[in-house]
Amino acid sequence: MRILIASDAHVPDRVPSIPENVRRKVEEMAPFDLVIYAGDLTGQEVLEWLRTLADEVVAVKGNMDYLPLPEKKTLEINGVRFLVVHGHQVRPRGNLDALSEMAQREGARVIVHGHLHKPLIVEHKGVFHINPGTLTGAWGGYAIDTRPSFIVLDASLWKGKLYIFDKEVKVTDFEVPLIP
């Protein structure tokens, strides 16, 4: 199962559109089995585009969203429980202790969150955190110098790739350690 994980596009409030090189790369890899979006679409057009990439799109509401989306979503992927939130529910921004506790309350071993505008892939207190950064490179919070990024996760192998766009595309491989 191939999953596109993205967040924080902020189209059209902070940027006019998804950068063409990002859009092209994502579309080259489509279709996906699932898209997980961790908030701050801010406009319907990004959600409509995501729906062209997979049959199923799970999207949550960010602090800048006015779309009728849920605040959080739990789902099972290959027997592993995921929690999807934007991350604005905790203070300070990116508080891994609070986000891990939130995931544990939901029985989730993996939490997907956004709000940082910088990618983060880390295990903390028995919870694996996946933050894909910002799909467009939009500024936000404490992240002023941002680059577009997203993640593709192969849930059958529990391996993923983080794509960061600068002058060239930088790809970083990672594995999701599953906690028994």
N, C-alpha and C positions, 0 to 999 in steps of 0.2 A: 504494500500500500504506500503510494507516494503522496506526500502531504506538502503543500505550499503553506508556509507560515510567514505572515506579514503583519505590519502594524504601522500606525502613525503616518499615513499619507498626507493628511491635512490639505486635501484638494477640495475646494478651491480657496480656503481661507488663508493659507500661508504660501502655497505654490499653485501655479495654474493647472498643472497636470503631472502625471507620472513621467519622468524622463524617458525619452524614446529608447535609449539603450537598455534601460531597465525593463520597459514594456516588451521590447523585442526579445530579450533573454528569457523572460518568464513565458512568453508565448511560444518560444522555441521548445521549451520543456513541457508544455501542456500537451495533452490533458493530465490533470492530477486526479487522484481518487477523492481528495478532500482539500479544501482550503480552510485554514484557521486564521482568522483575522482578530488581532487583539486591540481593537479600538482606535478611535480618532480617524475615521474615514473623513468626516465632516461634510461630505457630499455624497449624494446618491450615485453619481457616475462611477466612482471607484467600486462600489458594491456591485453595480451592474456589470462592470468589467470582470470582477472576480467570479461572478456567476457564469461567465463564458469559459472559465478555465477548469471547472469541475462540476460534477452533478450535485455535490453537496458543499455548501459554504456555511461555516460556523463563524459568526461575527458577534462581538460584544460591543457594548457602548463605552466609548471613552469620555473623558471629561469635557471634550470639545464637540461631542456628537449630539445632534438633535434628532437623529433617526430613531425610529421605534425598535431599538435593539435591547436585548437583556443585559443586565449589569455583569452577569457571570454565566458561564455554561460549563457543565461537566459532561464528559463523554468517555466512553470506553473504546480504546483502540488496541486491538490484539490482546485483550485481557488486561490492559493497563489503563487505570483511571487517570484522566487529564482534567485539570481545571483551567479554564480560559477566563482571564480578567484583563482589564486595561492596566491596573496598577495604581491608579489615582486614589484608590480606597485606603492606602497606607501612607503613613508619614514616618520619617521623611521619605522623599521620593526614592524608590528602589530599595526600601527596607526589606532585606532578604529574610530577616527573622519573622517579620509580620506576614510577608508573602508565603513563607513556608508554613506558618501556623494556619493561614487561610486554606492552603492546599490540604493540610493534614485534617482540618475540620471537615473537609469535603471527601476525605478518604482518597485523595489524589496523590500519586507518586510523581507526577509531572505537572508543572504549572507553566502555562504560556502567558506571558504578560508583555505589555508595551510600556509606554509613558516615558522611558528613558531616552529614546531617540539614539541610543547606542546599543549595539548588540551585546548580549550577555548570555553565556552558556556555562552553567556552573551547577554543581550539586551542593546543596546547603541544607544541613539538618535533615538528611534523608529524603529531600525533595529535589528533583532535577528541574532547574529553571531554564526556560528557553525564552529569550527576548530577542526578536529579530531586528531590532533597531527601527529605523524609519525607511519606509518603502521609497520615499521621494528625496530624502536628504533634508527634509524640512527642519528648521530650528525648533527647539522646544526645551523648556525647563532650563536645566544647567548646560544642556548640550547645544552650543552655538555652532561649532565646527563639526557638522555632521556630513556623512556620505550615505547615499542610498544603500540599503541592504535588505536582504530577505533570506529565508532558510528553506531548504527542501529536505524533508525527513523521509527516509525509507523505513517505515514502521515494521516491515517484515524482517529487516536485519538490525533495526535499532541503530542505524547510522544516519548521519546527516551531513549537509554541506551548508556552510554560511557563505553567501555571496555578498561581497562589499565592492561597490563601484567607486573607483577613483579615475585616474587616467586609463587604467586597465581594470579588468575584473579580477579581484583577488578571491580565491576560493579556499576555505579552511574546512577540513574534515573534522568530524567529531563523532563520538559514540555516546549513546544514552545508557548509563549503567542502571540496570534494573535492580531495585532493592527487593529482596525476598520478603 
